[in-house]
């Protein structure tokens, strides 16, 4: 029976080309937006190189110092992370690195705008970069403040053309660094991994960063397994409960936590107002936005389906006069709608692939490498199927209530 419904649906869609085009346009456009947004979200939060271990990573990305007089929210300082993250029970490793900052290089008379990040030696043990030349610097290099650097392959080309970069030098932030490694470019969406220059933390010109509680650093902890997350969070919370404020009259409350990458972004988006509940707030906002975005094309498709069904009133009247049950007619029209939305889903998938390729090649996002993987494709098809069922149920129910006589006259019961 389903096979007959599908064959009939394809014939009906081919017969009513205008309605089919309008429906497919709305469905595919909606899915393109949703699938591209999902691809970007997947790229941001799913474990991928060089953050492929981030399903086991918690981080401190933002802290808040508060009092009745005011508050300060921003990235933590090196001193805060050094005192409160090292040696947490259940941690396999930990790293402290700076937020990225823009810098300008002047090399052989050329001005090159790029990004720089300072990181310790453990950073290279937690993140898994693809090295095309050399390797990472070590913790000993960081402790000694050696002027060594890892650069991206794209920056290597801009600095040295097609020549090897290993052992060559360049000047950044008024200091001359020697290249010890070259890695494949990292998209800016991989927040912890992105930069174009990585240098040891202790090459910073100003030494008082070692004691600062707020500043421009992040800290990450690699757990042995996700089952250690609760223990790590509890241990961190216990440590910061004993935090000593520089001036209790200025600030007397600290809000901070160990977060997954999504929870960290949620904290930043909510200005750290909800602590760990921030992720639920942001997730709810995204879900509501997605539902609202789907609602309009769903309502339009319902209207189109009602018009399409009314044009077939005589066909429905004949079938009901010959004994067709309301159940079989509802099933037929829902199958027709699902077929329509699945076709729209495939068109949306192809358009999404084209949109992602255009976004990757546009240069708007440095080193962008978005893709539509199998998981995103399945989510897209599931959304399309749900879309088809929802937009088909009401018209099908209206159609099933038609009296055969009224249906043959082109009316509704």
N, C-alpha and C positions, 0 to 999 in steps of 0.2 A: 504493500500500500504506500509506504514512504517513497519508494522508487517512482510510483505513478504521480504522487504529489510533486516530487522534484521535477519530473519531466513536464508536468502541467505548469509548474511555476516558471520554468525557463521559457515555455511557449508564451505565457501571459506577459512576462517581462519583455520579450522580444516584440510582442504585438503593441504594447503601450510604451513606445520608445521615449516619449517626452517625460512621462511620469517616472520611468526608470532612470533617465538621465538625472533629473532633479533629485531623486532619492539617493542615487549613487554619489552624486556630488556632495550632498550634505553629510552622508555617512563617511565617505573617504576623507573629506576635509577635517571632520571632527577627529577621526582616528589619527590623521597625520599629526595634528597638534598634540594629542594625548601620547602617541608613540614617541614623538621626538622629545617631549618633556620627560617621558619615562626613560628614554635612552640617556638623556643628560643626568637624570637622577641616579640611574644605574652606574654611570661613569663616576659620579661624585661619591657614592657610598658603598658600592660593591667592592670586595677585595680584588684589586687588580694591580699588576706591576706598576710602580715599584712598591705598592702598598698591599701586596697579595697576602700578607700575614695580618692585615688589619681586622680580620674577624676575631683575632685574639688580642687586639690592642685597645687600651683605654688611654685617654689623654686629658690634660688640663689645658684648655684653650682660652678660657676667660675666667677672671675672678672679679668679685665686687667687694669693695670696702665701703661700709655704710655707717651712718649715724643719723640722729635726728636732724642734724644740720645739712646733710647732703650725702652724696655718694660718688664713688669713682668706679667705673666698670671698664675693663680692658684686658689685654693680654697680661699674664703674670710676668714677673721678673725672674732672672736667672737665680737670684738668691732664694726666692720663695720655693722654686722648683727643686733646687739643690738640697734644701733643708727638709722638704716634705715628701719627695718622691723616691729618693734613694733608699734601697734596702727594704722596700715594702715586702712583707711575706706573701708568697705566691707569685712573685714577679720573676720571670726568666731573664729579663733585661730591661733597661730604661735608657732614655735618651733625652737630651735637652737641645733644642735648636731654635734659631730665631725665626720670626716671621719674615717673609720675603720683603725686600726693599729694592726699589729701582736704583740703578747706578749708571754712570756713564764712563766708558773706556775711551781713551785716546790712543790709538795704535797706528803707528806709521802714518800719522797725519790724518787719520780717519776718526770720526766721532761715532761711537757705537753705544746705543742704549740697550741695557740688559738688566737682569735681575741677579741679586746676590743673596745667599743664605749662609748663616754661620751655624755649624753643627759639630757635635763631638764625635769621637770615634765610634761609639756604640750605635750612632745613627745608621751607619753602613751595615751593621749586623742585623738591625731590625727591618730596614727597607732593602729590597732586593733589586737593585738597578742592573741594567744590562750594560756592561762595560765593553766598549769597542776598542779602547786603548788603555793600557795600564790597569790601575786598581784604585781603591779608596785610600785615603790617608788613615792613620791609626790614632788610637787614643793617646799614644806617646807623642805624636805630632801635635795633637791638640794641647796636651799638658805643657808642652815646650813652646807653644805659640809659633810653630814653624810656618813660614809663608809658602805653603803648598796649596794647591787647588785642584778640584775636579770640575770640569766644564762639560757642557752639553755638546753633542756632535754638530748642532747647528751653529753654536757660537764658535766652535773650532773652525768651521768653514768661513765664518765672517772674519775671524782673526788671522788665520793662517792659510786660507784657501784649501787646496786639496792635500797639503802637506801634513805629515804627522805632527801632532801637538806635544807628544810626550817629551818632557824636559825643557820645553820652551817657556818663555816668561811673558807676562803681560802686567800692566799696571791697573789697579782698581782701588778706589778709596785712598789714593795717595800712597799705596804700598805695592811692591812688586812681588807677584806670586809665580811660583814654578808649577807647571801642569804635571800632575802625577797620574791623572786618569781622565778618560773621556767616556761619557755615558750617552745612551740614546735619549732624545728629548722626551720630557715628561709633560703631559698636558697640565695646564694651570688648574684644571678641575681636581687634580690629585694634590690637595692642599699641602699635605706634609711632605710630599716628594718633589713638588715643583720648584725649580729654580733654573738658572743657566750657569751660575757659578756657585760652588760650595767651598767654603774655606773653614779652617778650624775656629772654634768659638773664641779662643784666647788670642786671636790676632786683633781683637777689638782694641782700638786706640785708648779708650777710656776704661780704666780698671775698676771703677766703682760699680759696674754692672753686676759683679759677683755677689753683692750684698742687697741688691734691689728687690723689693717685694712685688713691684709692678714694673712693667717695661714692655719689651717686645719679643718675648720668648714663649715657646710652647714646650710642654713635656709629655712624653708618651711612655707607657709601660706595656711591655709584651708579657702577657700571662702564659703560663704553661698550657692552659685550656680555658674555655669560656666559663667552666664551673668555678674558676678562681675569681671571677669578676666581683661577686658579692664580698668576698674576703678582702680583696684589694680596696674596694670602695669603703668598707668599714674601717680598715686600717688607716686609710688616708683621712677619713672623717675624724678619727680619733686624734691624729696628728694635728690637724688644723684647728681642733677644738682648743688646743693649747697655744694658739698663735699669739705672739706678743706684738701689740700695736705700737708703732713708733710714737704716736701721740693719741692716747685714748680719748682726749677731748675732741680730736678731729674725726677719728673713725674708731668705732668700738664693735663692729660686726663684720664678719668675713663670710662671704658666700662663694663656694667653689666646690667642684666635684670631679670625679674621674668619669669621663664620658666616652661613649662610642662616637665615631665620626658624625653620625646623624644627630646625636644628642648635643654634640659640641656646636654644630651649626644652629640647632634650635636655641641653645643658650644665647648665642650671638644675636640671632634674629629677635629674641624676646628681651634683649638687654639684661639677661641673667635674672629675670624677675620671678621665674617659676622653679628655679633649681632643676631637679631631674624631671619634674612634670612638664618642662618646656617642650620636650619631644612630643608628648601627647597633645599639647596645644597646637603645635605646628602641624602635626600629622592630621589633626581634625580640620584645621584651616585648609590644608591641601585637599583633603577629601571633599569638603564642602564646595570648594572651588571647582573641583573636577565634576561633581554632581550637577552643579549649576551650569557648567559648560555643556554637559551632555543633555540637560533638560530641554534647552531651546530646540536643537535639531530633532530631539525625540518628539516634541510637540508638533513640529513641522511635519515630521514623517507620519505621525498619527493622522493629521489633517489630509495629507496626500493619500494615505491608505483608505481613509473614509471616502474620498472622492473616487478613488480607483474602484472601491467595492460598489459604490452606488452606480457606477457606469455598468457594472456587471449584475445589476439587480434582476434583469430578466433571466440570466443564466442561473442565478441562485433560486429564483422562483420555480424554474423548470426542474432543477435538481430536487428541491424540496417537494414539489408535486409528485415526483417519481419515488419519493420515500427516503431521500437522503437525510440522515440525522443531523441535528445541530452539532453534535460532537464531531462528526466527520468533516463538516463544513468549516468549523473552527480550526480543526487540525490542518486542513488544507491551507487556509489563509495564513496561519502561523508559520507553517513550513515555507510558504511562498515568501513571507517576510524574512525568515531566517536565511533563505537562499539569497535574497536580495542583499541583506546586510553582510553575509559572508563574502559575496562577490565584492561589495564595497570595502570589506576588510582587506581583501587581497590587493585591491587597487590602492587602498590607503597604505598598505605595507610597502608596495613598490614606490609610491610617492614619498614615503618616509625615508626609504633607503636613498632616494635621490636627494631629498632635503638634507639628510645627514652628510652625504658626500659633498654637497655644496657648502655646508657649514664647516666641514673639515678643511676644505680647500680655500675658504674665504680669507683666512688669516685673522679673523676677528678674535679668535681664542688661540693663544700661543700653543703650538704643538697639539692641537685638538685631535683626538682619535676616538670620536664617538662611533658607536656601531649599533645595529639592530641585531641582537643575538637571539638565540632560539627561545630563551625565556621571555624576552620582550614580545616576540612574535606570538607566542602562545597567549600572553596576556591580551594582546591586541585582538586575537581571534575570539577570546572569551568575552571581551567587551563588546565585540561586534555581535556575537550570538545573543548576549543579554539585551543589547540594544534592539535586536530584531524581535525578541520575544516581547519586551515591554511595549514597543511601538506597534505590535501586531495584536495584542490581547484585546484592547478596547475596540478597535474596528471589527475584529472577528466576533466579539461578543455582540456588538450592534447588528452585525450581519446575521448572526444566528437567531435573532429575535424577529427577523422579517417574516411576515405572514406570506405564504405563497402567492395569494391574490394580489396583495399590495406590492410584492416584489415584482410580479409580472407587469404591474402598472408603473414600476419605476419608483415606488415610494417606500416608506419604512413603517413598520408596525409601531 
